[in-house]
Amino acid sequence: MTNLSLCGQVHISVRGEPIRVGICHCMDCRKESGSAFTFYGIWPAGQFEHSGEAGEFQGRHFCTGCGSRLFSVDAQEAEIKLGILSEAPTPLVPGYELWIKRREPWLRPVEGAEQFEEDRR
């Protein structure tokens, strides 16, 4: 699966299926995304590649050309913001929601998704 930042400067590629897919309603994700939550998928770090100039702030990578929020990566996992997928809607469905105590009251829980008051433990 190959994806691009809004301006096309950064290319992201992941192989295989994600380990997990989630939604987070925490304050950091809300501020970082500029929305009520972040929708993301987690892949093994070895199945993730990117090219192009990506800036970084507190471990979160973004396109320096257009500012698109893109990914976070460490030695084990890569978290990809699923809003950047080239194909929409995506067949990926969240299996869990984090920080539901911060979920907007007008948003309903994702049917069948595990619910966590804060982080997964």
N, C-alpha and C positions, 0 to 999 in steps of 0.2 A: 504494500500500500504506500503510495507516494503522495505527498501533500505539499502545498506551497503556502508561504505567507501571503497576505493580501496583495502585496506588490510583486510577488514572485521571486524576491531576492533570496529567500531561504527555502531550501528543499529539505523535506523530512521524509524518511523512509523507515517503515517498520515491517518486519517479516513475521508471518504467523498470526495467530490469534492472541488477543490480550490476555494477561493473567487474570485481570479483573477490570471492571468498568464501574465507575461510581459518579456520584454527585456530592459536592461539598457546599455547605451553606455557611461556613465559618467566615469571620470578618475579613481575614486575609484574602480568602478566595473571592469574596464579594468585591473587595476593593481592587484586587488585581484584575478581575474580569470586567469590572464596571457593570455587573449584573447581580441578580439575586442569588446566583450559585455558579459553580464551575462544573462542567461535564468533562470527564477525562477518562482515559484508558491507560492501564499500566502494562508495559511489555518488559521482558528481560532486557537489560542494558545491551547485551550482545546482539539483540535483534533490532537495534535502533541505530540509525545513521542520520547525520545532517550535514548540509553544505551551505555555504553562503555566510554572510556576516550576521551573527546573532550576538546581541548584547546580553548582559546578565545583571540581575539585581536580586540579591538574597537567594541565589540558587535558581531563580526563575529566568528563563531565556525568552527573548523577544527579538523581533526583527528590527534592526537599526534603521531600515528604510521607511517602514510604515508603522512600526510600533505594535504589530500583531503579537499577542501573547502566544507562545508556541509550546514550550516543554520545560521540564525539569528532569535532570538525570544525575544519578550517582553510580557507584560501582555495580550495584545490583539491578536497579530498575530505571526505566524511563517513563515519565508521566507525560502523555501527549494530550494537549487540549483538543478535544474532539470537534469543536466548532471550526477548526481549520481543515477538516476533511474535505476533499474535492467533491465527493459524492454526498448529497444531502437529499432526503434524510438517510441517516446511517442505520444499518441493521443492528448496531451495537446497543444493548439495553443495560441500564445500570442495575447492578446486582446489590447495591447498597447505597445508603445516603448517610453522610456524616454531618455532624453538628445540626441535627434537626431542631434543636432548641432555638436556633437562629433562622429556621425556615420561615418565610413569609406566610402569614396565616391564610392567604388566598391560594397558596400552592398546596396541592394534594400530594401525599406520599406516592412514590412510584409503586404501582401494584406489584407485589411479590418481592420487592427489594428489602433487604435487611435494613433496619433503622437503628442508628446510633445517636445518642444524645450529644456526644462529642466525637472524639476519635475512635477508630476501631481498636479494640483491646483484646 
